[in-house]
Amino acid sequence: MNYLFILSIIALGLSIIITVFSVSFTKNAMETVNDMGMGWNLGNSFDSYKLGREIKNPDDQITLWGNKLPTQKIFSNIKKYGFKTIRFPVTWYHFMDESGNVSKEWMSKVKEVVNWIIKSKMYCILNLHYDGVEGVWLSEGIKAKQKFDNLWRQISNEFINFNEYLIFEGMNDSLGDNFDYMILLSFTQSFVDIVRNSGGKNINRLLILPGLKQDFQLTCNPDYKFPIDPFKKFAISIHYYIPSTFTREGDDNPWTYKDDNGEVHVINPKTK
């Protein structure tokens, strides 16, 4: 396989996506990558999840972590600053039943934002986000496979006619200990198969696959295998947090550790 490797910032803290592209709907590989440009992450919004508060409706989840409800104007303004790609992380489980069926109300809210982004003529990366954190359904690994498949069938069918500005990201990389290389491959292969087999414009839509456990080295490893994609049109997402004391730690919430004698030490964040 001949792939073009491109390094691009997706603006989630200092996260980085290493992408593996082939041909776009109407553009070749380099034209598509250049067209995506800089990215901005709509974080702490649709991706929020329950932390001791009751969620009765979509607006409860969207505002759970302190942000206001997004509007079309947000994306119009973001574009004015030169951003051309919006990563739209979504946590789905609050509005799913045990089989993974998504409520029409939540799907409609998600679709509204996707439409706003596409209307602004920016790329939209739509994903499964904190459904994989510890204690949530996707963290169960292979036991969650059927629900994962059902969810992606619904998403694929809902967005089947959207143009090349919509990109699917199979899941975020916050996966629990129940994922190894082979289990992850079974999910990524299923993700590719479901989207491609749904037809319409999903046949050659750009797909993004997760790295393994938020780990740069685990993903850039010979044991990490690509799924088979008849269109060879996918990207690998890696969140690069090294050193975490620079990329993630802040003065307002200092990290600590205990030494062998039980003494607590504060880890000072790095500023350079």
C-alpha positions in Angstrom: 0.0 0.0 0.0 1.2 3.5 -0.8 0.2 6.1 1.7 0.9 9.7 2.2 1.9 10.5 5.8 0.9 14.0 7.0 1.3 15.6 10.4 -1.4 18.0 11.4 -2.6 19.7 14.5 -6.2 19.1 15.5 -6.2 21.5 18.4 -7.2 19.3 21.4 -4.7 20.7 23.9 -1.4 19.7 22.2 -2.9 16.5 20.7 -1.6 15.5 17.3 -3.1 13.5 14.5 -0.8 11.6 12.2 -2.9 11.0 9.2 -2.8 8.4 6.4 -4.6 9.7 3.4 -5.5 8.5 0.0 -7.8 10.2 -2.5 -10.7 12.5 -1.5 -14.1 12.7 -3.2 -13.0 15.3 -5.6 -9.4 16.1 -4.5 -6.2 14.2 -4.5 -4.5 13.4 -1.3 -2.3 16.5 -0.9 -5.2 18.8 -1.9 -7.4 17.2 0.7 -4.8 17.6 3.5 -4.0 21.1 2.5 -7.7 21.9 2.5 -8.2 20.6 6.0 -5.7 23.2 7.4 -5.8 24.0 11.1 -8.4 22.3 13.3 -10.4 23.4 16.3 -12.0 21.1 18.9 -15.6 21.6 20.1 -14.7 20.2 23.5 -16.6 20.0 26.8 -19.9 20.2 25.0 -21.5 17.2 23.3 -18.7 15.1 24.6 -19.5 15.8 28.3 -20.6 12.9 30.5 -22.3 12.5 33.8 -20.5 13.6 37.0 -23.1 13.5 39.7 -25.7 15.5 37.8 -28.9 14.3 36.3 -29.2 14.5 32.5 -32.8 14.7 31.4 -32.4 16.1 27.9 -29.7 17.0 25.3 -29.2 20.5 26.6 -28.3 19.1 30.0 -25.4 17.1 28.6 -24.2 19.9 26.3 -24.0 22.4 29.1 -22.8 19.9 31.8 -19.2 21.0 31.9 -19.9 24.7 31.9 -20.1 25.6 28.2 -23.1 27.4 26.6 -25.1 25.8 23.8 -23.2 26.0 20.5 -24.6 28.1 17.7 -24.1 28.5 14.0 -22.3 31.8 14.8 -19.5 30.0 16.7 -18.4 28.2 13.6 -18.7 31.2 11.4 -16.5 33.1 13.8 -14.0 30.2 14.1 -13.6 30.2 10.4 -12.8 33.9 10.3 -9.6 33.1 12.4 -8.4 30.7 9.7 -9.6 27.3 11.0 -10.8 25.0 8.3 -11.6 21.8 10.3 -13.8 21.2 13.4 -13.4 18.1 15.4 -16.8 17.4 16.9 -16.5 14.9 19.7 -19.8 13.3 20.9 -20.5 11.1 23.9 -23.6 9.0 23.0 -24.4 6.7 25.9 -26.7 9.0 27.9 -29.2 8.8 25.0 -28.7 5.1 24.0 -30.6 2.0 25.1 -29.0 -1.2 26.0 -28.7 -2.3 22.4 -27.1 1.0 21.3 -30.2 2.5 19.7 -29.9 6.3 19.8 -32.8 8.6 20.6 -34.1 10.7 17.8 -33.8 13.8 19.9 -30.0 13.3 20.5 -29.3 12.3 16.8 -31.2 15.4 15.7 -29.1 17.7 18.0 -25.9 16.1 16.6 -27.0 16.5 13.0 -27.9 20.1 13.6 -24.3 20.9 14.6 -22.8 18.9 11.7 -25.0 20.9 9.4 -23.8 24.1 10.9 -20.2 23.1 10.4 -20.7 21.9 6.8 -22.7 25.0 6.0 -19.7 27.0 7.2 -17.7 25.1 4.6 -15.4 23.5 7.1 -14.5 19.9 7.5 -16.3 18.1 10.4 -14.7 15.2 12.2 -17.6 13.3 14.0 -16.7 10.6 16.6 -17.6 8.4 19.6 -15.8 10.2 22.4 -16.1 9.4 26.1 -18.1 6.3 25.5 -14.8 4.5 26.1 -13.8 5.9 29.5 -13.4 3.5 32.4 -16.9 2.3 33.5 -18.7 3.2 30.4 -20.0 0.7 27.9 -17.2 0.8 25.2 -14.5 0.2 27.8 -15.8 -3.4 28.1 -13.9 -4.3 25.0 -15.2 -7.2 22.9 -18.4 -7.4 25.0 -19.3 -4.0 23.5 -18.8 -4.9 19.9 -22.4 -5.5 19.0 -23.5 -2.2 20.5 -20.6 -0.4 18.7 -21.7 -1.9 15.4 -25.3 -0.9 15.9 -24.3 2.6 16.8 -22.2 3.1 13.7 -24.9 1.7 11.4 -27.2 4.4 12.7 -24.6 7.1 12.3 -23.7 5.9 8.8 -27.3 5.8 7.7 -28.1 9.2 9.2 -25.3 11.0 7.4 -25.2 8.8 4.2 -25.7 11.8 1.8 -23.3 14.3 3.5 -20.5 15.5 1.3 -16.7 15.0 1.7 -16.5 17.7 4.3 -17.9 15.2 6.9 -15.3 12.7 8.3 -16.0 9.8 10.6 -13.7 9.0 13.5 -14.4 5.5 14.8 -13.8 6.3 18.4 -11.7 8.4 20.7 -8.5 6.8 22.0 -9.7 6.7 25.6 -10.0 3.0 25.7 -9.8 0.8 28.8 -7.6 -2.2 29.6 -9.9 -4.5 27.8 -8.5 -3.4 24.4 -5.4 -4.9 22.9 -4.1 -4.9 19.3 -6.4 -7.7 18.1 -9.5 -6.4 19.8 -8.9 -2.9 18.5 -8.4 -4.3 15.0 -11.8 -6.1 15.2 -13.5 -2.8 16.0 -11.7 -0.7 13.4 -12.3 -3.4 10.7 -16.0 -3.4 11.7 -16.2 0.4 11.6 -14.7 0.5 8.1 -17.0 -2.4 6.9 -20.2 -0.8 8.3 -19.5 2.7 6.9 -18.4 1.4 3.4 -21.3 -1.1 3.1 -23.9 1.6 4.1 -23.4 3.0 0.6 -24.2 6.5 -0.6 -21.4 9.0 -0.1 -20.0 6.8 2.8 -18.4 4.5 0.2 -15.3 6.7 -0.1 -15.6 9.0 2.9 -12.4 9.7 4.8 -12.3 7.6 8.0 -10.1 8.1 11.1 -9.1 5.2 13.3 -8.0 5.5 16.9 -4.6 4.8 18.3 -4.2 2.4 21.2 -4.8 3.7 24.8 -3.7 7.3 24.2 -0.2 6.0 23.7 2.2 7.2 20.9 4.6 4.2 21.2 1.8 1.6 21.4 0.3 2.9 18.2 3.6 3.4 16.3 4.3 -0.3 16.8 4.4 -3.2 14.3 1.7 -4.9 16.2 -0.8 -2.1 15.4 -2.6 -3.4 12.2 -4.6 -1.5 9.7 -8.0 -2.8 8.8 -8.7 -3.8 5.2 -10.4 -0.9 3.4 -11.3 -1.4 -0.3 -10.8 2.4 -0.9 -7.6 2.6 1.3 -8.9 5.9 2.6 -8.3 6.2 6.3 -6.3 8.1 8.9 -4.7 7.1 12.2 -5.3 9.4 15.2 -2.6 9.6 17.8 -2.9 12.0 20.8 0.6 13.0 21.8 0.9 14.0 25.4 4.6 13.6 26.0 5.7 15.0 28.4 2.4 15.1 30.2 3.7 17.5 32.8 3.9 20.1 29.9 0.9 19.1 27.8 -1.7 18.3 30.5 -0.7 19.5 34.0 -1.5 23.0 35.3 -0.8 25.0 38.4 -4.5 25.1 39.4 -4.6 21.3 39.9 -1.1 20.1 40.9 -0.3 16.4 40.5 1.2 14.5 43.4 2.9 11.1 44.1 3.9 9.1 47.1 7.5 7.8 47.5 8.4 4.4 49.1 8.2 6.1 52.5 4.7 7.3 52.0 5.8 11.0 51.7 3.7 13.0 49.2 5.5 15.0 46.6 4.1 17.7 44.3 5.0 17.4 40.6 5.6 20.9 39.2 4.3 21.5 35.7 6.8 22.2 33.0 6.4 25.5 31.1 8.9 24.9 28.3 
